[in-house]
Amino acid sequence: MIEIRAARDEDYATIVPLWHRGWHDAHADLVPAELLAYRTLGHFALWLEQASDEFYVAADHGLLGLISLKDAEVVKLYVSENARGTGVARSLLSFAEQLLLKRGVRQAELFCTAGNIRAQRFYEREGWSLSRSFEDALWLPKDVVGRFTVQTHCYRKTLKSSG
């Protein structure tokens, strides 16, 4: 049975490779090639350390996926390769929506790299609507001078109780 819970320190060693692999599967062909130098496992560990969002995981005899939240935003959603198509992503997103709703958030948002068709279709199936598109700066370690941008979609959803 899948358990969704707050990430614990001991999860970080599994979160980093899951996130790294998921990011590369979804984004490597959509971002400037020079950015990939900052998307190594070590950089993902640093990114996780510097992140101010709250991480939650889906687990069942191992980590299946992760989702993170900050304020009214779903920041990250990644599912392991073997859990894709099993409903884990839907469960994580629903969990996040209900958690935000309990916190008083009525209008949630998330951002998706333009061209990530699998994610775009998933969010739309889950009732999220494209609100706007814009050029967004991508994460770099704090000591790196420079900037990489990519076309990004902002999706919004009015949250309602599932009960």
C-alpha positions in Angstrom: 0.0 0.0 0.0 1.3 3.4 -1.0 2.1 5.8 1.9 2.4 9.5 1.3 4.3 11.3 4.0 6.7 14.2 4.8 10.2 13.4 3.5 12.7 12.4 6.2 16.4 12.9 6.3 17.0 9.3 5.5 14.9 9.7 2.3 17.3 12.3 0.8 19.7 9.7 -0.5 16.9 8.2 -2.6 15.2 11.5 -3.5 18.3 12.9 -5.2 18.7 10.1 -7.9 14.9 9.8 -8.4 14.6 13.6 -9.0 17.8 13.7 -11.1 16.6 10.9 -13.4 13.0 12.4 -13.6 14.3 15.8 -14.4 16.6 14.5 -17.2 13.8 12.4 -18.7 11.5 15.4 -18.8 13.8 18.4 -19.3 17.2 17.6 -20.8 16.0 18.1 -24.4 14.1 21.3 -23.5 16.8 23.4 -21.8 20.0 25.0 -23.1 22.7 22.3 -23.4 25.1 24.4 -21.3 22.7 24.1 -18.3 23.3 20.3 -18.2 26.7 21.0 -16.5 24.6 22.1 -13.5 22.3 19.0 -13.5 24.6 16.3 -12.1 23.7 14.2 -9.1 25.9 16.5 -6.9 24.0 19.5 -8.1 20.7 17.9 -7.3 21.9 17.2 -3.8 22.9 20.9 -3.5 19.6 22.0 -5.0 17.7 19.9 -2.4 19.9 21.3 0.4 19.1 24.9 -0.8 15.4 24.3 -1.5 12.9 26.1 0.7 9.9 24.0 -0.4 8.5 21.2 1.7 9.1 17.7 0.3 6.7 14.7 0.5 7.2 11.2 -0.7 5.2 8.3 -1.9 6.7 5.0 -0.6 5.8 1.3 -0.8 8.9 -0.9 -0.3 11.0 2.0 -1.6 10.5 5.5 -2.8 8.1 5.8 -5.7 7.8 9.6 -6.1 8.1 13.0 -4.6 6.2 16.2 -4.6 7.1 19.6 -3.0 5.1 22.6 -2.0 5.8 26.2 -1.2 3.0 28.6 -0.2 0.3 28.1 -2.9 2.6 26.4 -5.4 3.2 22.8 -6.3 6.9 23.1 -7.0 8.1 19.7 -8.0 6.5 16.4 -8.9 8.5 13.4 -10.0 7.8 9.7 -10.1 10.3 6.9 -10.5 10.4 5.2 -13.9 8.8 1.9 -12.6 5.9 3.9 -10.9 4.9 5.9 -14.0 1.4 5.1 -15.2 0.4 3.5 -11.9 -1.5 6.4 -10.4 1.4 7.5 -8.1 1.6 10.9 -9.7 -2.2 11.4 -9.4 -2.1 10.3 -5.7 0.8 12.7 -5.0 -0.9 15.6 -6.7 -4.2 15.0 -5.0 -2.4 14.8 -1.7 -0.8 18.1 -2.3 -4.0 19.8 -3.4 -5.8 18.6 -0.3 -2.9 19.7 1.9 -3.0 23.2 0.3 -6.7 23.3 0.7 -6.4 22.5 4.5 -4.0 25.4 4.7 -6.6 27.8 3.2 -5.2 27.9 -0.3 -8.1 28.2 -2.8 -6.1 29.0 -5.9 -3.0 26.8 -6.4 -0.4 27.1 -9.2 2.4 25.1 -10.7 5.0 25.7 -13.3 5.9 23.4 -16.2 8.6 23.7 -18.8 7.0 24.4 -22.2 7.4 21.3 -24.3 7.1 18.8 -21.4 4.1 17.3 -23.2 3.6 14.4 -20.8 3.4 16.7 -17.8 1.2 19.2 -19.6 -1.3 16.5 -20.5 -1.3 15.1 -17.0 -2.0 18.5 -15.4 -4.8 19.2 -17.8 -6.4 15.8 -17.2 -6.2 16.6 -13.4 -8.2 19.8 -13.9 -5.3 22.3 -14.1 -5.7 25.2 -16.6 -2.9 27.0 -18.5 -2.9 30.5 -17.1 0.1 32.1 -18.9 3.5 31.4 -20.4 6.7 33.3 -19.8 10.4 33.1 -19.9 11.7 31.8 -16.6 15.2 31.7 -15.1 16.3 28.1 -14.1 18.0 27.1 -10.9 21.7 27.4 -10.6 23.9 27.0 -7.6 24.2 30.2 -5.6 27.9 30.7 -6.5 27.4 30.5 -10.2 27.3 33.7 -12.2 25.1 33.6 -15.2 21.5 32.8 -16.2 19.7 30.3 -18.2 16.0 30.7 -19.2 13.3 28.6 -20.7 9.8 29.1 -21.8 7.5 28.1 -18.9 3.8 27.5 -18.5 1.9 28.5 -15.4 -1.0 26.3 -14.5 -3.7 27.2 -12.0 -6.4 25.3 -10.3 -9.3 26.3 -8.0 -9.1 23.7 -5.2 -12.1 21.9 -3.8 -12.5 19.3 -1.1 -12.4 15.8 -2.4 -14.9 14.7 0.2 
